[in-house]
Every structure is written in structure tokens, then in C-alpha cells.
């Protein structure tokens, strides 16, 4: 994990004054490497010793070493591939990098999961009259996967990756309905507008998205993956896998909350689908 990723993952554990420094750097990491310690301290409204303490907390020897590590972490890989991949990487190199970055992203998400919010989300889903999953672009595949998994249950569920359909569904939602918005960046204007509509209808709105973000502001509950992946430049990879894992966590919680009788029903559904597949021994 490079310095910028470490800063993203540890910002919540920093002291109040150190978090001010982190906020300035995260707002403009490229600009931060050109600022003097005095300028950075002034922008963050803290003292210079606080900036030095912040640098040591992040594992740097001091401010100059911190700026060097920050500059190294901003060196970008091949656009639209993966931020860790370089043009001259061998197949073995980039395969290893993709697996390692994905495992690191999952670990970051696991460490930062808000258990209280997770509990609230599972409770809302288990009590829902209807569940909807909305996503656009790359996040649409995650929303679709969530619908496929929730279709096993007896709660009506829908998926949409169409803005007009999402808007109409949100307008027709009401108390007891749960709408799950999935977006890595949380900056898609259409989703933010639809989430605001859903809140007005008194539906429960859950965001699997970045925090803080405009979409998070419109959501009653937010589960954040905390994956430092710039999907404006790179094709989303690790962030999408982290979202899928969060969906699995919600499904597991939903199933357990419904009790043993419900799990017996799921077993019957699974058995009823058995004839739709060839047996394992039927193919040489």
C-alpha cells in the first residue's frame, strides 16, 4: 500500500488536528508536494510541529520524506488498466499486482466497515416490503448481481440501470421500501437526484458508495468500500469486487436474520433447481 492509499485508509484514526492536514493533502495531493511545511500548516490551520507529527504517524521520517513518498505514490500506471500496472510489466508482474491490489482493497474495506450501519442496513432489508438496486456504468453489474441473489428470497426485488426507470421507481416507492444505490465515486449526478427523490417518499435509502460524497449526503445509511481507486482514469476493478463482497455480507445477514425456517425454504429452492443442471458425472 503506497502512502496515498495508507492516508485514505487511516484518516479516520488520526487526531483532529492531523485530520485537518490529511484533508488538505487529499483535496490536492499533486499540489501538496510543492508546498512548504509552513504553507501546508497555514492551509490546515495547524502548527508546523503538528504537520511533522502527522508525517511521522504516516511512517515518514519528516516532511521532506513525506513529500517524496507522496510524489512516488502519485506516479500513475497505464490509464484505464490498473493504477499499479506499468507499460513494461510482464504478464507475471501485472497478474501479481492485480491480485495483490485487490486483496489489499478488500482488507481496507473490511477494516473500515461500520458495523452499526451494517446492522441497520440488514435490519432494513429484512423488514422491507420491496428492495431495489440501482447502479449505472460499472456499478450496474454489481446492482444486477445483488438482484440475482436476492431473487431467491420472498421479498419483491428489482434492478435498474436506466435513469428514467430508476426515477419512476423512486417516485413510486414509499415507507417500507429499501432502495440501494451503488456507486464507487458517489458523484454521479443522476443517482444523487434519484436518491433525493427516494428520501422524499420516505423510502429507506442505502448507499454503497464513497464517504464523504454527494450521494452519501442523500443516503440514510452508507456502507463505504474506502478503496482508493480513481475510476475517472482507471477501469474499476478492486472497488467493484469490494462492492460485491459487501452485497454478500448483506445477503448473509439478511438470511441469518430471517431464521432457520427461512434457510430451510432456501434449501428447498436450491433443490428445485437441481434438475436444471447436468449431473457432475454425466459429462466425461
Secondary structure, 3 states (H helix, E strand, C coil): CCHHHHHHHHHHHCCHHHHHHHHHHHHCHHHHCCCCHHHHHHHHCCCHHHHHHHHHHCCCCCHHHHHHHHHHHCCCCCCCCCCCCCCCCCHHHHHHHHHHHHHHHHHHHHHHCCHHHHHHHHHHHHCCCEEEEEECCHHHHHHHHHHHHHCCCCCEEEEECCHHHHHHHHHCCCCCEEEEEEECCCCCHHHHHHHHHHHHCCCEEEEEECCCCHHHHHCCEEECCCCCCCCCCCCCCHHHHHHHHHHHHHHHHHHHHHCHHHHHHHHHHHHHCHHHCCCHHHCC
